[in-house]
Amino acid sequence: MIPSAEINFFGSVIHGIEKVATEQGYNVLIYQSNESEEWERRGVDTFLRSQVDGVLASIAKQTTDTAHWEALQKQGVPIVLFDRVNALLPVPSVSIDDRLGAYRATRHLAEQGYRHIAFIGGQPHVPIWQQRLQGYHDALADCGLKAAAAWVKHGDVSIESGAACMEALLQQKKKPDAVCCVEDFTALGALQVLRANGISVPHEVGLVGFANETFGAHITPSLTSIDQQTIRMGEEAARLFFELSANDRFYGADVRRLVLEPKLIIRESSQRNTI
């Protein structure tokens, strides 16, 4: 189950899952939650009626109640979460170190000479958005920089939200000279607003996204981002499912949680200091 097929990130993860599943002689049934908790619940019901052998899923950003996942686990259905995992759910998972990714993105901006770095985040209840915000704060602290409360904006993780948050940042009396965004579509919205206001990126304002979506390398300026090793994430999630399924008990005493390392992909949008 994926939140949206429109986002290249999830398509890439599915590519990795299908590769391993095909090697094992399995077929993959794909369901979109459309970022809705209600649709996610329907998806779980659909999988149960289809008598699937297991569920690999990324939790919708609107989901605040995980009772349907808990019920699925209690019925003995194998679950492996990827990307958007929940530490309160005792199920195996594969994710990226989101705090470290945002830390590296923010520190990179500081190393490029930016001193007033803002952050455009997502819904505060989503764990991975919380971790990326923490990485931003940790990097600023380690670089001896202060995070003004007015420079942290929360949106719904979309182009429109990124644009709205960037507009709000530009209305501040003290404007930021760089922005770390929670993901690439948010960064794209921010970039559109900066260009519409005649603000040069990266010379006046630096910009970094997160997820390394395909479009990032092909826009002007190209977008610095954090690569989440999506294909590997899908492969590892599928391997974890098959490895644990081979045991008598899928849910053992120790919950397996694999965390991958994020990679900073430096492009034009953040390179104020070029050799």
FENRAJO-V486642 format. One record per residue. N is the residue number from 1. RES is the residue in one small letter. SS is DSSP state (H for helix, E for strand, C for the rest). PHI is phi as a letter, one per 30 degrees, with the letter a starting at -180 (999 if undefined). Layout:
# FENRAJO-V486642
((N;RES;SS;PHI) (N;RES;SS;PHI))
This chain:
# FENRAJO-V486642
((1;m;C;999) (2;i;E;b) (3;p;C;d) (4;s;C;a) (5;a;C;d) (6;e;C;d) (7;i;C;c) (8;n;H;e) (9;f;H;e) (10;f;H;d) (11;g;H;d) (12;s;H;d) (13;v;H;d) (14;i;H;e) (15;h;H;e) (16;g;H;d) (17;i;H;d) (18;e;H;d) (19;k;H;e) (20;v;H;d) (21;a;H;d) (22;t;H;d) (23;e;H;d) (24;q;C;c) (25;g;C;i) (26;y;C;c) (27;n;C;c) (28;v;C;c) (29;l;C;c) (30;i;C;c) (31;y;C;b) (32;q;E;c) (33;s;C;d) (34;n;C;h) (35;e;C;i) (36;s;C;c) (37;e;H;d) (38;e;H;d) (39;w;H;d) (40;e;H;d) (41;r;H;d) (42;r;H;d) (43;g;H;d) (44;v;H;d) (45;d;H;d) (46;t;H;d) (47;f;H;d) (48;l;H;d) (49;r;H;d) (50;s;C;d) (51;q;C;h) (52;v;C;d) (53;d;C;d) (54;g;E;l) (55;v;E;b) (56;l;E;c) (57;a;E;b) (58;s;C;b) (59;i;C;d) (60;a;C;d) (61;k;C;d) (62;q;C;d) (63;t;C;d) (64;t;C;c) (65;d;C;c) (66;t;C;c) (67;a;H;e) (68;h;H;d) (69;w;H;d) (70;e;H;d) (71;a;H;d) (72;l;H;d) (73;q;H;d) (74;k;H;d) (75;q;C;d) (76;g;C;i) (77;v;C;d) (78;p;E;d) (79;i;E;b) (80;v;E;b) (81;l;E;c) (82;f;E;b) (83;d;C;i) (84;r;C;d) (85;v;C;c) (86;n;C;b) (87;a;C;d) (88;l;C;d) (89;l;C;c) (90;p;C;d) (91;v;C;b) (92;p;E;d) (93;s;E;a) (94;v;E;b) (95;s;E;b) (96;i;E;c) (97;d;C;d) (98;d;H;d) (99;r;H;d) (100;l;H;d) (101;g;H;d) (102;a;H;d) (103;y;H;d) (104;r;H;d) (105;a;H;d) (106;t;H;d) (107;r;H;d) (108;h;H;e) (109;l;H;d) (110;a;H;d) (111;e;H;d) (112;q;C;d) (113;g;C;j) (114;y;C;d) (115;r;C;b) (116;h;C;b) (117;i;E;c) (118;a;E;c) (119;f;E;b) (120;i;E;c) (121;g;E;c) (122;g;C;c) (123;q;C;d) (124;p;C;e) (125;h;C;d) (126;v;C;d) (127;p;H;e) (128;i;H;d) (129;w;H;d) (130;q;H;d) (131;q;H;d) (132;r;H;d) (133;l;H;d) (134;q;H;d) (135;g;H;d) (136;y;H;d) (137;h;H;d) (138;d;H;d) (139;a;H;d) (140;l;H;e) (141;a;H;d) (142;d;H;d) (143;c;C;c) (144;g;C;i) (145;l;C;c) (146;k;C;c) (147;a;C;c) (148;a;C;d) (149;a;H;e) (150;a;H;d) (151;w;H;c) (152;v;E;c) (153;k;E;c) (154;h;E;c) (155;g;C;b) (156;d;C;c) (157;v;C;i) (158;s;C;a) (159;i;H;d) (160;e;H;d) (161;s;H;d) (162;g;H;d) (163;a;H;d) (164;a;H;d) (165;c;H;d) (166;m;H;d) (167;e;H;e) (168;a;H;d) (169;l;H;d) (170;l;H;d) (171;q;C;d) (172;q;C;d) (173;k;C;d) (174;k;C;c) (175;k;C;d) (176;p;C;d) (177;d;C;c) (178;a;E;a) (179;v;E;b) (180;c;E;c) (181;c;E;c) (182;v;C;d) (183;e;C;a) (184;d;H;d) (185;f;H;d) (186;t;H;d) (187;a;H;d) (188;l;H;d) (189;g;H;d) (190;a;H;d) (191;l;H;d) (192;q;H;d) (193;v;H;d) (194;l;H;d) (195;r;H;d) (196;a;H;d) (197;n;C;c) (198;g;C;i) (199;i;C;c) (200;s;C;d) (201;v;C;c) (202;p;C;c) (203;h;C;d) (204;e;C;c) (205;v;C;b) (206;g;E;d) (207;l;E;b) (208;v;E;b) (209;g;C;c) (210;f;C;a) (211;a;C;k) (212;n;C;h) (213;e;C;d) (214;t;H;e) (215;f;H;d) (216;g;H;e) (217;a;H;d) (218;h;C;c) (219;i;C;c) (220;t;C;b) (221;p;C;d) (222;s;C;d) (223;l;C;c) (224;t;E;d) (225;s;E;a) (226;i;E;c) (227;d;E;d) (228;q;C;c) (229;q;C;h) (230;t;H;d) (231;i;H;d) (232;r;H;d) (233;m;H;e) (234;g;H;d) (235;e;H;d) (236;e;H;d) (237;a;H;d) (238;a;H;d) (239;r;H;d) (240;l;H;d) (241;f;H;d) (242;f;H;d) (243;e;H;d) (244;l;H;d) (245;s;H;d) (246;a;C;d) (247;n;C;d) (248;d;C;d) (249;r;C;b) (250;f;C;d) (251;y;C;c) (252;g;C;d) (253;a;C;d) (254;d;C;c) (255;v;C;d) (256;r;C;d) (257;r;E;b) (258;l;E;c) (259;v;E;c) (260;l;E;d) (261;e;C;c) (262;p;C;d) (263;k;E;b) (264;l;E;d) (265;i;E;c) (266;i;C;d) (267;r;C;b) (268;e;H;d) (269;s;H;d) (270;s;H;b) (271;q;C;c) (272;r;C;d) (273;n;C;c) (274;t;C;c) (275;i;C;d))
